[in-house]
Amino acid sequence: MGKKKVSMSPIFFVGPHIILFIVFILLPSIYGIYASFTNWNLVGDPVWVGLDNYKTILFDKDSTFHFQFFNGMKNTFIFVALSVPLMIIIPLIIAIALETKDVRFKSFFQSIIYIPGLISISAAALIWSLIFNKQLGAVNNLFGSDTVWSTTQPYAWIIIFVITVWAGVGGNMIIYRASINGVPKDLYESADIDGAGPIRKFFSITLPSIRFPLIYTMVMTTAGAFNVFAQPLMMTDGGPRQGTTVLMMYIRDLAFSHGESIAGIASAMAVMLGLVILIISAIQYYLMNRNAV
C-alpha cells in the first residue's frame, strides 16, 4: 500500500492561531497563576510565598485586600445577576419581534440595534455621561429632575446597566435571529394547523431549536460580565463609596497602582475570579444541556 499524502495546508491556517493563543493567552495565564503564589512588584524577581496571598484575601478580615476582594466580588455579582438576564432576554425578544411577518425593514432595524456594539466603550461612556449629566443631560431635562446619576445609588448601577445593554444586545440578537431563521418552517406550519398560539410555538419549537446558541450566549455573556471593567470605571469611577467598584478595578489598581505595585495579590484575586467564572460556566452548561440529545 502506498503512503497517504498528508496535506500541510491546514497547518498554515491553524498554526498562526495556535501561536497567538500560546503567546498571548496560555503563557500569560500560566505565569499569572505562578505570580499569585509570590510577592512581586512587577520590577524585581518574584519571591515565593506559597498560599499567603490567598490566605490574606480570603481570611484576613483586618486586611484591606480582604475587603477589596469581597467588596469587588459582591459588586461583580450584582452586575452579573442583573445584566446577564437583560443581555439574554432583550436580544431574544428583539430577534423574535424582527422575525414577525408584519415587521418591515428588518435589516434596517437590525443594523440600528447592532451599531452601538461597534462603538468603543470610551465613546459610549462619553455619550451616556452627557445624556445623564445633571445640568445638561437629556434625561434630567426631559423629566424635570436634578438627579446626580453617577454618584447616587441605585442610579449609579442603572446607568451602568443602560450602557451595557445599549452596547451589547446587538451581538446576541444577530445570533438568535440566525438560529431562528434556521428552524424548519414546516414546524411552525404544523403548529398553526394544530391551533398553537405564539407562546406555545415559542416554548415548543423556537426555544428547543435554539438551545445550543442560547447555551453559548449564556456562557459567554456571563463570562464577559464577570470581567466587567470599563463601564463602572468610565461611568461612576467605582462610586459612590466603592459601591460600584468591581473586582477587575481592584485588580488593575493593585497591579498597576501609582504607588507600590502588589502584583502577587492582584494575581491571586484574578485567579479566584477565573475559578468562579470556570465553575459557573460549567454549571450553566450542565443545567442547560443535561436534557439535550
Sequence and secondary structure as in RCSB ss.txt:
>XXXX:A:sequence
MGKKKVSMSPIFFVGPHIILFIVFILLPSIYGIYASFTNWNLVGDPVWVGLDNYKTILFDKDSTFHFQFFNGMKN
TFIFVALSVPLMIIIPLIIAIALETKDVRFKSFFQSIIYIPGLISISAAALIWSLIFNKQLGAVNNLFGSDTVWS
TTQPYAWIIIFVITVWAGVGGNMIIYRASINGVPKDLYESADIDGAGPIRKFFSITLPSIRFPLIYTMVMTTAGA
FNVFAQPLMMTDGGPRQGTTVLMMYIRDLAFSHGESIAGIASAMAVMLGLVILIISAIQYYLMNRNAV
>XXXX:A:secstr
        HHHHHHHHHHHHHIIIIIHHHHHHHHHTTEE  SSS  EE TTHHHHHHHH TTSHHHHHHHHHHHH
HHHHHHHHHHHHHHHHHHHHHHHTSTT   HHHHHHHHHGGGGS HHHHHHHHHHHT TTT HHHHHHT    GG
GSTTHHHHHHHHHHHHHHHHHHHHHHHHHHHTS HHHHHHHHHTT  HHHHIIIIIHHHTHHHHHHHHHHHHHHH
HT  HHHHHHTTT STTTT  HHHHHHHHHS SS   HHHHHHHHHHHHHHHHHHHHHHHHHHHTT  
